[in-house]
């Protein structure tokens, strides 16, 4: 199964009670179609006593089965809690843009695309810098350096 079709047939199930197991999740979603895999991610810290992190993933054989399960099970109750059922999002690589583990400015190609070393961002490309020198200054405080006091001049 390709990654694109696999993503369309995988559901995210959130808001799960600690009593929910892979088997109970499998049994709850079985009426909607053939289930290929059920996973409940374990807590990141080994000292955490919870059996899972409160969410899980269910992979169906077809995207139509997944859509049917999502339409019927979203906002339903399981073990006394209202669960959220959405299409699972693709997991991001660490090298991807926002949400990755590498700062955006450290990614390859960022400096070439957004770097200010070219002068274009400052309006100095194509001789625009000289044209702006004859116009009114951009800084409203420019030219006031010689004044001893702020405020209007008294005559």
TAQUIKA-V283851 format. One record per pair of residues at least 12 apart in sequence whose C-alpha atoms are under 10 Angstrom apart, sorted by sequence separation. I is the first residue (numbers start at 1). J is the second residue. If there is no record, write none. Layout:
((I	J) (I	J))
//
This chain:
((13	25) (26	38) (40	52) (41	53) (42	54) (73	85) (74	86) (95	107) (25	38) (26	39) (39	52) (40	53) (41	54) (42	55) (72	85) (73	86) (95	108) (25	39) (40	54) (41	55) (42	56) (70	84) (71	85) (22	37) (23	38) (25	40) (40	55) (41	56) (70	85) (71	86) (22	38) (23	39) (39	55) (40	56) (41	57) (69	85) (70	86) (21	38) (22	39) (39	56) (40	57) (69	86) (70	87) (21	39) (22	40) (38	56) (39	57) (40	58) (67	85) (21	40) (38	57) (39	58) (66	85) (67	86) (20	40) (37	57) (38	58) (39	59) (66	86) (67	87) (37	58) (38	59) (66	87) (36	58) (37	59) (38	60) (35	58) (36	59) (37	60) (16	40) (35	59) (36	60) (37	61) (63	87) (10	35) (34	59) (35	60) (36	61) (9	35) (10	36) (34	60) (35	61) (36	62) (9	36) (10	37) (11	38) (12	39) (13	40) (33	60) (34	61) (35	62) (58	85) (10	38) (32	60) (33	61) (34	62) (55	83) (57	85) (29	58) (33	62) (54	83) (55	84) (56	85) (57	86) (58	87) (59	88) (21	51) (30	60) (33	63) (35	65) (55	85) (57	87) (58	88) (19	50) (20	51) (21	52) (25	56) (29	60) (33	64) (34	65) (35	66) (57	88) (18	50) (19	51) (20	52) (25	57) (26	58) (32	64) (33	65) (34	66) (56	88) (17	50) (18	51) (19	52) (25	58) (26	59) (32	65) (33	66) (17	51) (18	52) (20	54) (22	56) (31	65) (32	66) (17	52) (18	53) (19	54) (20	55) (21	56) (22	57) (30	65) (32	67) (33	68) (16	52) (17	53) (18	54) (20	56) (22	58) (29	65) (32	68) (33	69) (16	53) (17	54) (18	55) (29	66) (31	68) (32	69) (15	53) (16	54) (17	55) (31	69) (32	70) (14	53) (15	54) (16	55) (29	68) (30	69) (14	54) (15	55) (16	56) (29	69) (32	72) (13	54) (14	55) (15	56) (28	69) (29	70) (32	73) (13	55) (14	56) (12	55) (13	56) (14	57) (29	72) (12	56) (13	57) (29	73) (11	56) (12	57) (13	58) (28	73) (11	57) (12	58) (10	57) (11	58) (12	59) (10	58) (11	59) (9	58) (10	59) (11	60) (9	59) (10	60) (28	78) (8	59) (9	60) (10	61) (7	59) (8	60) (9	61) (10	62) (11	63) (6	59) (7	60) (9	62) (10	63) (25	78) (6	60) (8	62) (9	63) (24	78) (6	61) (8	63) (9	64) (10	65) (11	66) (24	79) (5	61) (6	62) (7	63) (8	64) (9	65) (10	66) (11	67) (5	62) (6	63) (9	66) (10	67) (13	70) (5	63) (8	66) (9	67) (11	69) (12	70) (20	78) (8	67) (11	70) (19	78) (20	79) (1	61) (10	70) (13	73) (14	74) (15	75) (19	79) (13	74) (16	77) (17	78) (18	79) (15	77) (16	78) (17	79) (15	78) (16	79) (17	80) (16	80) (17	81) (16	81) (17	82) (15	81) (16	82) (17	83) (14	81) (15	82) (16	83) (14	82) (15	83) (16	84) (14	83) (15	84) (13	83) (14	84) (15	85) (13	84) (14	85) (12	84) (13	85) (14	86) (11	84) (12	85) (13	86) (11	85) (12	86) (13	87) (11	86) (12	87) (13	88) (10	86) (11	87) (12	88) (10	87) (11	88) (12	89) (9	87) (10	88) (11	89) (8	87) (9	88) (10	89) (7	87) (8	88) (10	90) (7	88) (8	89) (6	88) (7	89) (8	90) (7	90) (6	90) (7	91) (4	90) (3	90))
//
